[in-house]
Amino acid sequence: MADEIRAEMVANVWKVVASAGDTVAEGDTLVILESMKMEIPVLAESEGTVSELVVHEGDVVQEGDLIAVIG
C-alpha cells in the first residue's frame, strides 16, 4: 500500500533531499520546507521506495498538498 506524504502547512520547498526511486527508512528526510525563516524537515512515515516526488525546490505548498508517495 502506498503512503502519501502531504504538507502540514503553507511553506516554500527549500531543499529536495530524496529522489524518485530512492529507498528510504522511516524517519528519513525527504524534503526540507521553509516557513517564517524556520526549516521544517518532511520525514518518511514508513520504509519503502519513493515512487513519486511531486515538488521541486522553490515550489510553494499549501496545507494538504501531496509532496511524495512511498510504495
N, CA, C and O atoms as a MOPAC input file, in Angstrom:
PM7 MOZYME 1SCF
protein

 N      0.84300 1    -1.18200 1     0.00000 1
 C      0.00000 1     0.00000 1     0.00000 1
 C      0.88700 1     1.24400 1     0.00000 1
 O      1.86700 1     1.30900 1     0.74100 1
 N      0.54900 1     2.21400 1    -0.81700 1
 C      1.35100 1     3.43400 1    -0.92300 1
 C      1.05000 1     4.37600 1     0.23600 1
 O     -0.08200 1     4.47100 1     0.71100 1
 N      2.08300 1     5.06000 1     0.67200 1
 C      1.96900 1     6.02800 1     1.76800 1
 C      2.14200 1     7.42000 1     1.16600 1
 O      3.21100 1     7.73500 1     0.64200 1
 N      1.11000 1     8.25600 1     1.23500 1
 C      1.18300 1     9.61900 1     0.70800 1
 C      1.68300 1    10.56200 1     1.78700 1
 O      1.15400 1    10.58700 1     2.89800 1
 N      2.70300 1    11.33700 1     1.45500 1
 C      3.25400 1    12.33700 1     2.36600 1
 C      2.71500 1    13.68700 1     1.91900 1
 O      2.90700 1    14.08900 1     0.77100 1
 N      2.04100 1    14.38500 1     2.82300 1
 C      1.39500 1    15.65200 1     2.48600 1
 C      1.92800 1    16.78200 1     3.37200 1
 O      2.39000 1    16.55300 1     4.48900 1
 N      1.85200 1    17.99400 1     2.84900 1
 C      2.30000 1    19.17200 1     3.59100 1
 C      1.36900 1    19.42800 1     4.77300 1
 O      0.15000 1    19.30900 1     4.65600 1
 N      1.95400 1    19.77800 1     5.89400 1
 C      1.17100 1    20.07400 1     7.09100 1
 C      0.91500 1    21.57000 1     7.26200 1
 O      0.17300 1    21.98400 1     8.15200 1
 N      1.54200 1    22.38100 1     6.39200 1
 C      1.38900 1    23.83300 1     6.49100 1
 C      1.75000 1    24.47200 1     5.15700 1
 O      2.31000 1    23.81900 1     4.27700 1
 N      1.42800 1    25.73900 1     5.01600 1
 C      1.85600 1    26.50800 1     3.85000 1
 C      3.34100 1    26.80400 1     4.03100 1
 O      3.75600 1    27.31200 1     5.07300 1
 N      4.14100 1    26.48300 1     3.01100 1
 C      5.59100 1    26.67800 1     3.12600 1
 C      6.22700 1    26.66200 1     1.73900 1
 O      5.60500 1    26.26300 1     0.75400 1
 N      7.47400 1    27.10400 1     1.68900 1
 C      8.29100 1    27.01100 1     0.48100 1
 C      9.11800 1    25.73500 1     0.55200 1
 O      9.58600 1    25.34800 1     1.62200 1
 N      9.29500 1    25.08400 1    -0.59600 1
 C     10.18600 1    23.92300 1    -0.65100 1
 C     11.59500 1    24.47700 1    -0.74800 1
 O     11.98600 1    25.01500 1    -1.78400 1
 N     12.36300 1    24.34500 1     0.33500 1
 C     13.70900 1    24.91300 1     0.39100 1
 C     14.72100 1    23.96600 1    -0.23900 1
 O     15.58100 1    24.39600 1    -1.00700 1
 N     14.62200 1    22.66600 1     0.08600 1
 C     15.58600 1    21.70500 1    -0.44200 1
 C     14.92000 1    20.35300 1    -0.62400 1
 O     14.18700 1    19.88800 1     0.24900 1
 N     15.18000 1    19.72500 1    -1.76700 1
 C     14.70400 1    18.36900 1    -2.02500 1
 C     15.86800 1    17.42700 1    -1.74300 1
 O     16.92800 1    17.54100 1    -2.35800 1
 N     15.66800 1    16.49200 1    -0.80800 1
 C     16.74200 1    15.59400 1    -0.37800 1
 C     16.64700 1    14.25000 1    -1.08900 1
 O     17.66600 1    13.69600 1    -1.50100 1
 N     15.43600 1    13.72000 1    -1.23500 1
 C     15.23700 1    12.40400 1    -1.83800 1
 C     14.84800 1    12.55200 1    -3.30700 1
 O     14.47000 1    13.63200 1    -3.76000 1
 N     14.94800 1    11.44900 1    -4.03700 1
 C     14.54400 1    11.40700 1    -5.44000 1
 C     13.66600 1    10.19300 1    -5.66200 1
 O     13.70000 1     9.24100 1    -4.88300 1
 N     12.88000 1    10.22900 1    -6.72400 1
 C     12.07500 1     9.06500 1    -7.08900 1
 C     13.02100 1     7.88600 1    -7.31500 1
 O     14.05000 1     8.02100 1    -7.97700 1
 N     12.66300 1     6.74000 1    -6.76200 1
 C     13.49500 1     5.54900 1    -6.88100 1
 C     14.37700 1     5.30000 1    -5.67200 1
 O     14.90800 1     4.20000 1    -5.51400 1
 N     14.54500 1     6.30500 1    -4.81100 1
 C     15.36000 1     6.14200 1    -3.60300 1
 C     14.65800 1     5.21900 1    -2.60700 1
 O     13.43700 1     5.26300 1    -2.46000 1
 N     15.43500 1     4.39500 1    -1.93400 1
 C     14.91900 1     3.59100 1    -0.83000 1
 C     15.09100 1     4.39900 1     0.44900 1
 O     16.17100 1     4.92100 1     0.72500 1
 N     14.00800 1     4.49800 1     1.23200 1
 C     14.04200 1     5.29100 1     2.45900 1
 C     13.57300 1     4.45400 1     3.64600 1
 O     12.81500 1     3.49700 1     3.49400 1
 N     14.03700 1     4.83500 1     4.81200 1
 C     13.60000 1     4.21800 1     6.06500 1
 C     12.66800 1     5.19000 1     6.76900 1
 O     12.67700 1     6.38600 1     6.47800 1
 N     11.87200 1     4.68500 1     7.68500 1
 C     11.00100 1     5.54700 1     8.47500 1
 C     11.85000 1     6.60000 1     9.17800 1
 O     12.83800 1     6.26700 1     9.83300 1
 N     11.47100 1     7.86800 1     9.04600 1
 C     12.20600 1     8.95700 1     9.68300 1
 C     13.23100 1     9.63200 1     8.79900 1
 O     13.78700 1    10.66000 1     9.18600 1
 N     13.50300 1     9.08100 1     7.60600 1
 C     14.43800 1     9.73900 1     6.67900 1
 C     13.82300 1    11.03900 1     6.16300 1
 O     12.61100 1    11.12400 1     5.96700 1
 N     14.66600 1    12.05100 1     5.94600 1
 C     14.20100 1    13.33100 1     5.41700 1
 C     13.99900 1    13.22900 1     3.91200 1
 O     14.88400 1    12.77400 1     3.18700 1
 N     12.82200 1    13.66000 1     3.44600 1
 C     12.50500 1    13.66900 1     2.02000 1
 C     12.74900 1    15.04800 1     1.42200 1
 O     13.42900 1    15.18000 1     0.40400 1
 N     12.19500 1    16.06500 1     2.05400 1
 C     12.38800 1    17.45500 1     1.63200 1
 C     12.47000 1    18.32400 1     2.88000 1
 O     12.08400 1    17.90800 1     3.97300 1
 N     12.97400 1    19.52700 1     2.69800 1
 C     13.00500 1    20.49700 1     3.79200 1
 C     12.18600 1    21.69800 1     3.34900 1
 O     12.45800 1    22.31400 1     2.31800 1
 N     11.18000 1    22.01600 1     4.14800 1
 C     10.33700 1    23.17300 1     3.88300 1
 C     10.85700 1    24.36200 1     4.67700 1
 O     11.54700 1    24.19900 1     5.68300 1
 N     10.51500 1    25.56700 1     4.21000 1
 C     10.89400 1    26.79000 1     4.92000 1
 C      9.63500 1    27.61400 1     5.10500 1
 O      8.90800 1    27.89400 1     4.15200 1
 N      9.39200 1    27.99700 1     6.34700 1
 C      8.25000 1    28.84700 1     6.65500 1
 C      8.63700 1    29.76600 1     7.79900 1
 O      9.10000 1    29.30500 1     8.84300 1
 N      8.44700 1    31.06400 1     7.60600 1
 C      8.77300 1    32.06600 1     8.62500 1
 C     10.21700 1    31.89700 1     9.12600 1
 O     10.48500 1    31.97200 1    10.32600 1
 N     11.12800 1    31.67100 1     8.19000 1
 C     12.56900 1    31.55000 1     8.45200 1
 C     12.93300 1    30.30900 1     9.26900 1
 O     14.04000 1    30.21700 1     9.79900 1
 N     12.00100 1    29.35500 1     9.37200 1
 C     12.28300 1    28.09200 1    10.06500 1
 C     12.36200 1    26.98600 1     9.02700 1
 O     11.58600 1    26.96500 1     8.07200 1
 N     13.30600 1    26.06400 1     9.21700 1
 C     13.42600 1    24.90200 1     8.34300 1
 C     12.66200 1    23.74200 1     8.97000 1
 O     12.88000 1    23.39700 1    10.13200 1
 N     11.76400 1    23.14300 1     8.18900 1
 C     10.93300 1    22.05600 1     8.69000 1
 C     11.18000 1    20.82500 1     7.82600 1
 O     10.80600 1    20.81900 1     6.65400 1
 N     11.80000 1    19.78600 1     8.37400 1
 C     12.01300 1    18.57000 1     7.57800 1
 C     10.70500 1    17.79700 1     7.41700 1
 O      9.91200 1    17.68900 1     8.35200 1
 N     10.49900 1    17.26700 1     6.22800 1
 C      9.36800 1    16.38300 1     5.96200 1
 C      9.94400 1    14.97200 1     5.93400 1
 O     10.80700 1    14.66000 1     5.11300 1
 N      9.46200 1    14.12600 1     6.83400 1
 C     10.05300 1    12.80900 1     7.04300 1
 C      9.20300 1    11.70400 1     6.43600 1
 O      7.98200 1    11.82100 1     6.33400 1
 N      9.87700 1    10.62500 1     6.03300 1
 C      9.17800 1     9.42500 1     5.57400 1
 C      8.45700 1     8.81000 1     6.76500 1
 O      9.03400 1     8.66400 1     7.84200 1
 N      7.20700 1     8.45500 1     6.56700 1
 C      6.42100 1     7.88100 1     7.65100 1
 C      6.49900 1     6.36300 1     7.66900 1
 O      5.99800 1     5.72400 1     8.59400 1
 N      7.12600 1     5.78300 1     6.65000 1
 C      7.30800 1     4.33800 1     6.58100 1
 C      8.51100 1     4.04600 1     5.69400 1
 O      8.97600 1     4.91400 1     4.95600 1
 N      9.00500 1     2.82100 1     5.77300 1
 C     10.11500 1     2.46600 1     4.88800 1
 C      9.55800 1     2.01800 1     3.55100 1
 O      8.42500 1     1.54500 1     3.46000 1
 N     10.36600 1     2.17400 1     2.52100 1
 C      9.94700 1     1.76800 1     1.18200 1
 C     10.74100 1     2.51200 1     0.13400 1
 O     11.82600 1     3.02600 1     0.40800 1
 N     10.19900 1     2.56700 1    -1.05900 1
 C     10.83200 1     3.25100 1    -2.17900 1
 C      9.99600 1     4.46300 1    -2.55700 1
 O      8.77000 1     4.38600 1    -2.64200 1
 N     10.67300 1     5.58200 1    -2.78100 1
 C      9.97700 1     6.79700 1    -3.21000 1
 C      9.51400 1     6.55600 1    -4.64700 1
 O     10.32500 1     6.53000 1    -5.57200 1
 N      8.20800 1     6.38100 1    -4.82200 1
 C      7.68800 1     6.11600 1    -6.16600 1
 C      7.36500 1     7.40000 1    -6.90700 1
 O      7.34200 1     7.42200 1    -8.13700 1
 N      7.11600 1     8.46600 1    -6.16400 1
 C      6.78400 1     9.74600 1    -6.79400 1
 C      7.19200 1    10.87500 1    -5.86500 1
 O      6.91300 1    10.83400 1    -4.66600 1
 N      7.84900 1    11.87900 1    -6.41700 1
 C      8.20500 1    13.09200 1    -5.67100 1
 C      7.67900 1    14.24600 1    -6.51600 1
 O      8.19800 1    14.50700 1    -7.60100 1
 N      6.65700 1    14.93400 1    -6.02900 1
 C      5.93700 1    15.88600 1    -6.87800 1
 C      6.31600 1    17.34600 1    -6.65800 1
 O      5.75100 1    18.22500 1    -7.30900 1
 N      7.24900 1    17.62600 1    -5.76600 1
 C      7.65300 1    19.01500 1    -5.52200 1
 C      9.07400 1    19.25600 1    -6.01000 1
 O      9.86400 1    18.32300 1    -6.15500 1
 N      9.37800 1    20.50300 1    -6.25700 1
 C     10.71100 1    20.93000 1    -6.68100 1
 C     11.15000 1    22.09200 1    -5.79600 1
 O     10.31800 1    22.79200 1    -5.21900 1
 N     12.45400 1    22.29100 1    -5.69400 1
 C     12.96300 1    23.41200 1    -4.90700 1
 C     12.37700 1    24.71100 1    -5.45000 1
 O     12.36200 1    24.94200 1    -6.65900 1
 N     11.89300 1    25.56100 1    -4.53300 1
 C     11.29700 1    26.83200 1    -4.90800 1
 C      9.78100 1    26.78700 1    -4.99800 1
 O      9.13600 1    27.83500 1    -5.03800 1
 N      9.18800 1    25.57000 1    -5.03300 1
 C      7.73100 1    25.45700 1    -5.06000 1
 C      7.13500 1    25.96400 1    -3.75300 1
 O      7.79700 1    25.96100 1    -2.71500 1
 N      5.88500 1    26.39800 1    -3.81400 1
 C      5.12000 1    26.74300 1    -2.62100 1
 C      4.05100 1    25.67300 1    -2.45600 1
 O      3.29300 1    25.39800 1    -3.38600 1
 N      3.99000 1    25.06700 1    -1.26700 1
 C      2.97500 1    24.05400 1    -0.99200 1
 C      1.95400 1    24.62300 1    -0.01600 1
 O      2.27200 1    25.42400 1     0.86300 1
 N      0.72600 1    24.18100 1    -0.20500 1
 C     -0.37500 1    24.54600 1     0.69200 1
 C     -0.62300 1    23.37400 1     1.63300 1
 O     -0.23100 1    22.24500 1     1.33700 1
 N     -1.25800 1    23.62900 1     2.73800 1
 C     -1.59000 1    22.57000 1     3.68200 1
 C     -2.39500 1    21.48600 1     2.95300 1
 O     -3.40600 1    21.77400 1     2.31300 1
 N     -1.93400 1    20.24600 1     3.06100 1
 C     -2.61400 1    19.11100 1     2.43600 1
 C     -2.10200 1    18.75000 1     1.05800 1
 O     -2.49600 1    17.71800 1     0.51500 1
 N     -1.22800 1    19.57200 1     0.46900 1
 C     -0.67400 1    19.25700 1    -0.85100 1
 C      0.19900 1    18.00800 1    -0.78300 1
 O      0.91000 1    17.78500 1     0.19700 1
 N      0.13400 1    17.20100 1    -1.83500 1
 C      0.95800 1    15.99700 1    -1.92900 1
 C      2.41900 1    16.38100 1    -2.15300 1
 O      2.73000 1    17.20100 1    -3.01700 1
 N      3.30000 1    15.78500 1    -1.37300 1
 C      4.72800 1    16.00900 1    -1.52000 1
 C      5.38800 1    14.79100 1    -2.16900 1
 O      6.15300 1    14.92700 1    -3.12400 1
 N      5.08700 1    13.60200 1    -1.64100 1
 C      5.71900 1    12.38700 1    -2.13800 1
 C      4.82100 1    11.18000 1    -1.88900 1
 O      3.90400 1    11.21600 1    -1.06900 1
 N      5.11400 1    10.11900 1    -2.62000 1
 C      4.44200 1     8.84000 1    -2.41100 1
 C      5.51500 1     7.78900 1    -2.20100 1
 O      6.45100 1     7.66700 1    -2.99100 1
 N      5.36200 1     7.02900 1    -1.11600 1
 C      6.30400 1     5.94400 1    -0.80500 1
 C      5.54900 1     4.62800 1    -0.97300 1
 O      4.51200 1     4.40700 1    -0.34600 1
 N      6.08400 1     3.76300 1    -1.82700 1
 C      5.43200 1     2.48200 1    -2.09500 1
 C      6.19400 1     1.32300 1    -1.51700 1
 O      5.77300 1     0.17500 1    -1.65800 1

